[in-house]
């Protein structure tokens, strides 16, 4: 039996095991996908996990999408550019193995967002909340077109830290600096943080929701709960909203290919 899974902390919100195991059963594949919560991540702990479970591949979620990179033997150019890995393939050679890292988050985000952009016009300004791995995948998707019809967005990231003003050419503001005028000017607002994720469903990013209107799109990379407080506040202001479930499903489909299942 082939073994797959996901590492991160916490994992109580994750639907990845259900997605993969349902597909394994549906397609008659002798494989299993499990949750592997890790309160720390280092080379020794990762090696022990891989060997103890004879993993053939695994997904990576918060807070390790960036910190896992130095532990890998190979990382694709796209994942290096994003600065985050969410899929790792384990290539075994008897008792030795190599780890290859990929990023499928950005394609999952790009494909799920596309239908919402019909009739948006030319105001291609976006706020991306957060500076972690998910947020950088979103930024990459918005600033790197994959076809002639793709348009480039002007992106501003929002950080809790006031020491950041720019990251890799992307403007960064703090939540304190995020005023109503900035929100009005940015028609797309993406939550790339875990704020509002189960079980902390009563929380939401601290932005001026009163400035959101019917021309806005609010996208939450979180999919559990189905409607976060962030999305509900946007919907109540007339915005179009979408959670991260489609992004999860689309990136999982691509991860399936990376795992070579």
Sine and cosine of phi, psi and omega as CSV:
sin_phi,cos_phi,sin_psi,cos_psi,sin_omega,cos_omega
0.00,0.00,0.74,-0.67,0.04,-1.00
-0.99,0.13,0.56,-0.83,-0.12,-0.99
-0.87,-0.50,0.75,-0.66,0.04,-1.00
-0.69,-0.72,0.17,-0.99,0.02,-1.00
-0.03,-1.00,-0.19,-0.98,0.01,-1.00
-0.67,-0.74,0.66,-0.75,0.07,-1.00
-0.92,-0.38,0.52,-0.86,0.02,-1.00
0.30,-0.95,-0.07,-1.00,0.03,-1.00
-0.30,-0.95,0.90,-0.44,0.05,1.00
-1.00,0.07,0.13,-0.99,0.04,-1.00
-0.82,-0.58,0.10,1.00,-0.03,-1.00
-0.89,0.46,-0.38,0.92,-0.02,-1.00
-1.00,0.07,-0.26,0.97,-0.24,-0.97
-0.96,0.28,0.71,-0.70,0.09,-1.00
-0.96,-0.27,0.12,0.99,-0.10,-1.00
-0.87,0.49,-0.68,0.73,-0.02,-1.00
-0.87,0.50,-0.66,0.75,0.02,-1.00
-0.89,0.45,-0.70,0.71,-0.01,-1.00
-0.87,0.50,-0.75,0.66,-0.06,-1.00
-0.94,0.33,-0.72,0.69,-0.06,-1.00
-0.91,0.41,-0.57,0.82,0.07,-1.00
-0.90,0.43,-0.63,0.78,0.01,-1.00
-0.95,0.32,-0.62,0.78,0.07,-1.00
-0.83,0.55,-0.73,0.69,-0.03,-1.00
-0.92,0.39,-0.68,0.73,-0.04,-1.00
-0.89,0.46,-0.61,0.79,-0.07,-1.00
-0.99,-0.16,0.10,1.00,0.06,-1.00
0.91,0.41,0.60,0.80,-0.03,-1.00
-0.99,-0.13,0.75,-0.66,-0.02,-1.00
-0.99,0.14,0.99,0.14,-0.04,-1.00
-0.45,-0.89,0.30,-0.95,-0.02,-1.00
-0.62,-0.78,0.60,-0.80,0.01,-1.00
-0.83,-0.56,0.78,-0.63,-0.08,-1.00
-0.75,-0.66,0.29,-0.96,0.07,-1.00
-1.00,-0.04,0.72,-0.69,0.02,-1.00
-0.79,-0.61,0.99,0.15,0.03,-1.00
-0.91,0.42,0.72,-0.69,0.00,-1.00
-0.74,-0.67,0.86,-0.51,0.01,-1.00
-0.98,0.20,-0.30,0.96,0.09,-1.00
-0.64,-0.77,0.34,-0.94,0.06,-1.00
-0.66,-0.75,0.88,-0.48,0.13,-0.99
-0.57,-0.82,0.07,-1.00,-0.10,-1.00
-0.88,0.48,-0.67,0.74,-0.03,-1.00
-0.91,0.41,-0.73,0.69,-0.04,-1.00
-0.90,0.43,-0.63,0.77,0.01,-1.00
-0.92,0.40,-0.67,0.74,0.02,-1.00
-0.88,0.48,-0.69,0.72,0.01,-1.00
-0.89,0.46,-0.65,0.76,0.00,-1.00
-0.90,0.43,-0.73,0.69,-0.03,-1.00
-0.89,0.46,-0.71,0.71,-0.04,-1.00
-0.95,0.30,-0.66,0.75,-0.03,-1.00
-0.89,0.45,-0.52,0.85,-0.05,-1.00
-0.94,-0.33,0.01,1.00,-0.03,-1.00
0.73,0.69,0.81,0.59,-0.07,-1.00
-0.93,0.37,0.65,-0.76,0.10,-1.00
-0.99,-0.15,-0.22,0.97,0.02,-1.00
0.08,-1.00,0.35,-0.94,0.02,-1.00
-0.39,-0.92,0.45,-0.89,0.12,-0.99
-1.00,-0.01,0.35,-0.94,0.01,-1.00
-0.79,-0.61,0.77,-0.64,0.06,-1.00
-0.79,-0.61,-0.13,-0.99,-0.07,-1.00
-0.81,0.58,0.62,-0.78,0.03,1.00
-0.97,-0.24,0.50,0.87,-0.23,-0.97
-0.94,-0.35,0.13,0.99,-0.07,-1.00
-0.90,0.44,-0.46,0.89,0.02,-1.00
-0.99,-0.12,-0.65,0.76,-0.09,-1.00
-0.95,0.31,-0.29,0.96,-0.01,-1.00
-0.98,0.22,-0.34,0.94,-0.13,-0.99
-0.82,0.57,-0.73,0.68,-0.01,-1.00
-0.91,0.42,-0.24,0.97,-0.03,-1.00
-1.00,0.00,-0.04,1.00,-0.07,-1.00
-0.99,-0.16,0.43,-0.90,0.02,-1.00
-1.00,0.09,-0.48,0.88,-0.04,-1.00
-0.50,-0.86,0.65,-0.76,0.03,-1.00
-0.73,-0.69,0.73,-0.68,-0.02,-1.00
-0.91,0.42,0.38,-0.92,-0.03,-1.00
-0.85,0.52,-0.64,0.77,-0.01,-1.00
-0.90,0.43,-0.69,0.72,0.01,-1.00
-0.90,0.43,-0.59,0.80,0.07,-1.00
-0.90,0.44,-0.69,0.72,0.00,-1.00
-0.89,0.45,-0.63,0.78,0.03,-1.00
-0.96,0.27,-0.56,0.83,-0.04,-1.00
0.99,0.13,0.41,0.91,-0.02,-1.00
-0.44,-0.90,0.54,-0.84,0.03,-1.00
-0.80,-0.60,0.73,-0.68,0.06,-1.00
-0.84,-0.55,-0.05,1.00,0.03,-1.00
-0.70,-0.72,0.76,-0.65,0.04,-1.00
-0.78,-0.62,0.81,-0.59,0.10,-0.99
-0.99,-0.15,0.70,-0.71,0.01,-1.00
-0.97,-0.23,0.89,-0.45,-0.01,-1.00
-0.98,-0.22,0.95,-0.30,-0.07,-1.00
-1.00,0.02,0.62,-0.78,0.16,-0.99
-0.71,-0.70,1.00,-0.01,-0.16,-0.99
0.85,0.52,-0.92,-0.40,-0.04,-1.00
-0.99,-0.17,0.08,1.00,0.06,-1.00
-0.95,-0.30,0.37,-0.93,0.01,-1.00
-0.52,-0.85,0.34,-0.94,0.12,-0.99
-0.85,-0.53,0.55,-0.83,-0.01,-1.00
-0.92,-0.38,0.82,-0.57,0.00,-1.00
-0.89,-0.45,0.82,-0.57,-0.07,-1.00
-0.97,-0.23,0.63,-0.77,0.01,-1.00
-0.75,-0.66,0.25,-0.97,0.19,-0.98
-0.81,-0.59,0.88,-0.47,0.06,-1.00
-0.93,-0.37,-0.06,1.00,0.00,-1.00
-0.87,0.49,-0.66,0.75,-0.13,-0.99
-0.92,0.39,-0.60,0.80,0.04,-1.00
-0.95,0.30,-0.59,0.80,0.07,-1.00
-0.88,0.48,-0.67,0.74,0.04,-1.00
-0.92,0.40,-0.75,0.66,-0.07,-1.00
-0.85,0.52,-0.73,0.68,-0.06,-1.00
-0.94,0.34,-0.59,0.81,-0.01,-1.00
-0.97,0.26,-0.50,0.87,-0.01,-1.00
-0.97,0.24,-0.54,0.84,-0.17,-0.99
-0.74,0.67,-0.73,0.68,-0.03,-1.00
-0.88,0.47,-0.41,0.91,-0.03,-1.00
-0.98,0.20,-0.20,0.98,-0.12,-0.99
-1.00,0.01,-0.03,1.00,0.00,-1.00
-0.89,0.45,0.79,-0.62,0.03,-1.00
0.96,0.29,0.27,0.96,-0.05,-1.00
-0.94,0.35,-0.48,0.88,-0.06,-1.00
1.00,0.00,-0.38,-0.92,-0.11,-0.99
-0.97,-0.23,0.09,1.00,0.00,-1.00
-0.99,0.11,0.98,0.18,-0.08,-1.00
-0.99,-0.13,0.92,0.40,0.06,-1.00
-0.88,-0.48,0.73,-0.68,-0.09,-1.00
-0.74,-0.67,0.61,-0.79,0.18,-0.98
-0.97,-0.25,0.78,-0.63,0.07,-1.00
-0.91,-0.42,0.91,-0.41,-0.04,-1.00
-0.99,0.13,0.86,-0.52,0.01,-1.00
0.95,-0.32,0.30,-0.95,0.03,-1.00
-0.72,-0.70,0.35,0.94,0.02,-1.00
-1.00,0.03,-0.23,-0.97,-0.09,-1.00
-0.88,0.48,-0.68,0.73,0.00,-1.00
-0.91,0.41,-0.65,0.76,0.00,-1.00
-0.89,0.46,-0.64,0.77,-0.01,-1.00
-0.95,0.33,-0.51,0.86,0.10,-1.00
-0.91,0.42,-0.64,0.77,0.05,-1.00
-0.89,0.45,-0.72,0.70,0.01,-1.00
-0.86,0.51,-0.69,0.72,0.00,-1.00
-0.88,0.48,-0.69,0.72,-0.01,-1.00
-0.89,0.46,-0.58,0.81,-0.05,-1.00
-0.98,0.18,-0.39,0.92,-0.11,-0.99
-0.93,-0.36,0.00,1.00,0.01,-1.00
-0.77,-0.64,0.99,-0.11,-0.02,-1.00
-0.92,0.39,0.54,-0.84,0.03,-1.00
-0.93,-0.36,0.00,1.00,0.02,-1.00
-0.43,-0.90,0.17,-0.99,-0.05,-1.00
-0.90,0.43,-0.46,0.89,-0.04,-1.00
-1.00,0.09,-0.21,0.98,0.02,-1.00
-0.94,0.35,0.61,-0.79,0.03,-1.00
-0.90,-0.43,0.54,-0.84,0.00,-1.00
-1.00,0.09,0.66,-0.75,0.02,-1.00
-0.98,-0.18,0.51,-0.86,0.20,-0.98
-1.00,-0.01,0.92,-0.39,-0.17,-0.99
-0.94,-0.34,0.68,-0.74,0.16,-0.99
-0.84,-0.54,0.79,-0.61,0.06,-1.00
-1.00,-0.05,0.49,-0.87,-0.01,-1.00
-0.88,-0.48,0.83,-0.56,-0.10,-1.00
-0.83,-0.55,0.45,-0.89,0.11,-0.99
-0.97,0.24,-0.37,0.93,-0.06,-1.00
-1.00,0.02,0.72,-0.69,-0.01,-1.00
-1.00,-0.03,0.10,0.99,0.01,-1.00
-1.00,0.03,-0.19,0.98,-0.02,-1.00
-0.99,-0.15,0.76,-0.65,0.09,-1.00
-0.87,-0.49,-0.42,0.91,0.00,-1.00
-0.37,-0.93,0.63,-0.78,0.07,-1.00
-0.72,-0.70,0.90,-0.44,0.01,-1.00
0.78,0.62,0.66,0.75,0.05,-1.00
0.99,0.10,-0.06,1.00,0.01,-1.00
-0.99,-0.10,0.78,-0.63,0.02,-1.00
-0.91,0.40,0.64,-0.77,0.01,-1.00
-0.81,-0.59,0.75,-0.66,0.11,-0.99
-0.84,-0.54,0.30,-0.95,0.05,-1.00
-1.00,-0.06,0.25,-0.97,0.05,-1.00
-0.89,0.46,-0.53,0.85,0.04,-1.00
-0.92,0.39,-0.54,0.84,0.01,-1.00
-0.99,0.15,-0.22,0.98,-0.08,-1.00
-0.98,0.19,0.99,-0.15,-0.03,-1.00
-0.98,-0.22,0.01,-1.00,-0.06,-1.00
-0.90,0.44,-0.60,0.80,0.00,-1.00
-0.88,0.48,-0.69,0.72,0.00,-1.00
-0.90,0.44,-0.67,0.74,0.00,-1.00
-0.90,0.44,-0.68,0.73,0.00,-1.00
-0.88,0.47,-0.57,0.82,-0.07,-1.00
-0.97,0.23,-0.31,0.95,-0.06,-1.00
-0.95,-0.32,0.96,-0.29,-0.11,-0.99
-0.97,0.23,-0.35,0.94,0.03,-1.00
-0.91,-0.40,0.81,-0.59,0.05,-1.00
-0.81,-0.58,0.86,-0.52,-0.07,-1.00
-0.90,-0.45,0.80,-0.60,0.10,-0.99
-1.00,0.02,0.95,-0.30,0.04,-1.00
-0.97,-0.24,0.34,0.94,0.02,-1.00
-0.95,-0.33,0.23,-0.97,0.08,-1.00
-1.00,0.08,0.11,0.99,-0.03,-1.00
-0.91,0.41,0.85,-0.53,-0.02,-1.00
0.98,-0.19,-0.07,1.00,-0.01,-1.00
-0.96,0.26,0.54,-0.84,0.05,-1.00
-0.80,0.60,0.72,-0.70,0.16,0.99
-1.00,-0.06,0.11,0.99,-0.07,-1.00
-1.00,-0.02,0.83,0.55,-0.15,-0.99
-0.96,0.27,-0.18,0.98,0.00,-1.00
-1.00,0.04,0.00,1.00,-0.04,-1.00
-0.98,-0.20,0.40,-0.92,0.08,-1.00
-0.42,-0.91,0.40,-0.92,0.04,-1.00
-0.86,0.52,0.60,-0.80,-0.06,-1.00
-1.00,0.07,0.99,0.11,0.05,-1.00
-0.82,-0.57,0.36,-0.93,0.02,-1.00
-0.97,0.25,1.00,0.02,-0.07,-1.00
-0.91,0.42,-0.39,0.92,-0.01,-1.00
-0.89,0.45,-0.34,0.94,-0.02,-1.00
-1.00,0.03,-0.05,1.00,-0.01,-1.00
-0.99,0.12,0.64,-0.77,-0.01,-1.00
-0.67,-0.74,-0.18,-0.98,-0.10,-1.00
-0.93,0.38,-0.27,0.96,0.02,-1.00
-1.00,0.05,-0.07,1.00,-0.05,-1.00
-1.00,0.03,0.45,-0.89,0.20,-0.98
-0.86,-0.51,0.82,-0.58,0.09,-1.00
-0.93,-0.36,0.82,-0.58,-0.04,-1.00
-0.84,-0.54,0.79,-0.61,0.03,-1.00
-0.91,-0.41,0.84,-0.55,0.04,-1.00
-0.93,0.38,-0.23,0.97,0.07,-1.00
-0.97,0.24,0.61,-0.79,0.06,-1.00
-0.83,-0.55,-0.08,1.00,0.04,-1.00
-0.72,-0.69,0.97,-0.24,0.25,0.97
-0.98,0.21,0.20,-0.98,-0.02,-1.00
-0.87,0.49,-0.68,0.74,0.10,-1.00
-0.85,-0.52,0.95,-0.32,0.04,-1.00
-0.96,0.27,0.24,-0.97,0.05,-1.00
-0.88,0.47,-0.58,0.82,0.08,-1.00
-0.84,0.55,-0.75,0.67,-0.01,-1.00
-0.94,0.34,-0.63,0.78,-0.01,-1.00
-0.89,0.45,-0.68,0.73,0.03,-1.00
-0.89,0.45,-0.62,0.78,0.05,-1.00
-0.92,0.39,-0.70,0.71,0.02,-1.00
-0.87,0.50,-0.65,0.76,0.00,-1.00
-0.91,0.41,-0.36,0.93,0.06,-1.00
-1.00,-0.04,0.02,1.00,0.05,-1.00
0.99,-0.13,0.06,1.00,-0.04,-1.00
-0.98,0.22,0.42,-0.91,0.19,-0.98
-0.99,0.17,0.62,-0.78,-0.10,-1.00
-0.72,-0.69,0.43,-0.90,0.07,-1.00
-0.45,-0.89,0.70,-0.72,0.06,-1.00
-1.00,-0.04,-0.05,-1.00,-0.14,-0.99
-1.00,-0.03,0.20,0.98,-0.05,-1.00
-0.91,0.42,-0.69,0.72,0.03,-1.00
-0.90,0.44,-0.62,0.79,0.05,-1.00
-0.87,0.49,-0.69,0.73,0.04,-1.00
-0.86,0.50,-0.75,0.66,-0.05,-1.00
-0.90,0.43,-0.65,0.76,-0.03,-1.00
-0.94,0.33,-0.66,0.76,0.02,-1.00
-0.94,0.34,-0.54,0.84,0.04,-1.00
-0.92,0.40,-0.60,0.80,0.06,-1.00
-0.88,0.47,-0.67,0.74,0.03,-1.00
-0.95,0.31,-0.59,0.80,0.04,-1.00
-0.88,0.48,-0.59,0.81,0.05,-1.00
-0.82,0.57,-0.68,0.74,0.04,-1.00
-0.93,0.37,-0.62,0.79,0.03,-1.00
-0.91,0.41,-0.58,0.82,0.02,-1.00
-0.95,0.31,-0.26,0.97,-0.03,-1.00
0.87,0.49,0.68,0.73,-0.01,-1.00
-0.96,0.29,0.00,0.00,0.00,0.00
